[in-house]
């Protein structure tokens, strides 16, 4: 199988999805006081990027788009967000790789596993990593295990919202993008 060359069109679509992730994360924020974090709908575009364009695009949209939004008002969450949201897009794209719109099984599994990474990813950072880092770097002393437990419910809603919304947008776009070879496609076999 030959690898698809990464084109300017691929870069433009990924940049647009990254910007949409940042905008949806930045402008629709519902605070979670227990952890000093917030609920958002940026995950919709992370899941879409992974399903539509593959693991590399999913990672870029998730890690970069969400971190840009965190830089405005929540910079302490950038390390957690970069890892968690990048993984969300990557794992979604990896599982859904080469899926067609004819079957929703694998894309649905990919979307919901990707969305679930928000739940357990932030729990790990909020319950264990940030409290430990906070002992040396006080800026990270923003949460503890009890607060992390409180944030499980809003993070679950965010993960499910991202999975359902991303899957719906992918389904709407899948037919036209699979026919249009000028856009990245879901195989994510770029070289260049």
Order of alpha helices (4+ residues) and beta strands (2+ residues): beta-alpha-beta-beta-alpha-alpha-alpha-alpha-alpha-alpha-alpha-beta
